Amino acid sequence: MNPHLAKLQPYPFEKLRQLFAGVTPNPALKPISLGIGEPKHPTPAFIKQALADHLGGLAAYPATAGSEALRAAIASWIARRYGIPAPDAATQVLPVNGSREALFALAQTVIDPAAQSLVVCPNPFYQIYEGAAYLAGATPYFVNSDPARNFGCDYASVPDAVWQRVALLYVCSPGNPTGAVLDLDAWRELFALSERHGFVIASDECYSEIYHGDTAPLGALQAARQLGRDDYARLIVFSSLSKRSNVPGMRSGFVAGDARLIKQFLLYRTYHGGAMAPPVQQASIAAWSDEAHVEENRAQYRAKFAAITPLLQPWLDVQLPDAGFYLWADVSRTGLSDTEFARRLYADYNVTVLPGSYLAREAHGINPGAGRVRMALVAETAEGLEAAQRIVQFCQTLSA
Ligand SMILES: Cc1ncc(COP(=O)(O)O)c(C=O)c1O
């Protein structure tokens, strides 16, 4: 067996199952889950149609690099979305089967397993980063998200001796679970560190199209261009249709950035078997080429967040995030720990939320997820409102 497998932690939902084991949720109330970050808005009909129209493609093996048409559609989307020149579709763009597998696979590509490298991860974080680091023979190094910095990470706190061992740094912007978006100054700092120490930056941007303010989140390619880093050296971004277009089951995303990295990534993927099914490629072209459904989707999330967040605010410390579809609420005012809050809310009100401590690790003396819960506002507004009302009732009983 690969000894690194033993280092993998149980996934947060496995921990949640254990937390809820033996609990009978209130049978008078229908279950509502704000636990899993799975989009629930309907898949647009034109995407399903494009998939159905191209089922004939199942008769051929796809190329790992994807079709030229798909790479061109992705490159055009990047140019439109970020206001930058289109990346070279032949060398700077690669389709992937959802960003999850690509976030994992990149670590296997860029890390020398003999080098005892470190992989810098935000904390809390998307769990794949940690597993990817371990299975590549590296060790994660966590930088805590700081509520006082709008949940940003203080990279200046990382010692030079650590940076010297870093092979890869994962950024999640907009962040899961915090919703925080990196600004240009944060990117300037990270690019300078990457240049000094030679590590690769993997920028996970799968929530980029769901935002609540007037300006779309800054992307890493956009930041690189604004800072004159036109070759995207050591930078690779990950994007996805799952959340943007409500197709989490289609498994479609892309990576874009440094051509030198993408070349090696393509080589890795050729052996790993990372090619995208031809009908999915066609449906992806349709999805990346349309913005109307994305605007509609965003409007739905905005209305939902605008209705639900103020209901919770008298009871929990929670803000409208910059972006993403999570509320990252501090529950310490209730006097309960995050796990106790989640367990009792489930037992008494049949609402599932994810304890924040399950999404983070103890680092530098604290678990920065402790005392918080993540609520995924993925269902339709009415169900989200019902969940919020039950949470308010729960908080009222606690404070009575
Ligand atoms: C931060 C983050 N990155 C990546 C993913 C993976 O998304 P997908 O593989 O569907 O593109 C998710 C999914 O929940 C996520 O939350």
The ligand as an SDF file (V2000), in Angstrom:
LIG
                    3D

 16 16  0  0  0  0  0  0  0  0999 V2000
  -13.0280   25.4080   -3.1810 C   0  0  0  0  0  0  0  0  0  0  0  0
  -13.4450   24.3540   -4.1320 C   0  0  0  0  0  0  0  0  0  0  0  0
  -12.6230   24.0280   -5.1320 N   0  0  0  0  0  0  0  0  0  0  0  0
  -12.9330   23.0830   -6.0250 C   0  0  0  0  0  0  0  0  0  0  0  0
  -14.1280   22.3970   -5.9390 C   0  0  0  0  0  0  0  0  0  0  0  0
  -14.3880   21.3170   -6.9450 C   0  0  0  0  0  0  0  0  0  0  0  0
  -15.3750   21.6040   -7.8180 O   0  0  0  0  0  0  0  0  0  0  0  0
  -15.5180   20.8340   -9.1960 P   0  0  0  0  0  0  0  0  0  0  0  0
  -14.6410   19.6440   -9.1530 O   0  0  0  0  0  0  0  0  0  0  0  0
  -16.9480   20.4920   -9.2970 O   0  0  0  0  0  0  0  0  0  0  0  0
  -15.0670   21.8110  -10.2350 O   0  0  0  0  0  0  0  0  0  0  0  0
  -15.0310   22.6820   -4.9170 C   0  0  0  0  0  0  0  0  0  0  0  0
  -16.2850   21.9320   -4.8000 C   0  0  0  0  0  0  0  0  0  0  0  0
  -17.0500   22.0040   -3.9050 O   0  0  0  0  0  0  0  0  0  0  0  0
  -14.6680   23.6890   -3.9800 C   0  0  0  0  0  0  0  0  0  0  0  0
  -15.4800   24.0210   -2.9710 O   0  0  0  0  0  0  0  0  0  0  0  0
  1  2  1  0
  2  3  1  0
  2 15  2  0
  3  4  2  0
  4  5  1  0
  5  6  1  0
  5 12  2  0
  6  7  1  0
  7  8  1  0
  8  9  2  0
  8 10  1  0
  8 11  1  0
 12 13  1  0
 12 15  1  0
 13 14  2  0
 15 16  1  0
M  END
$$$$
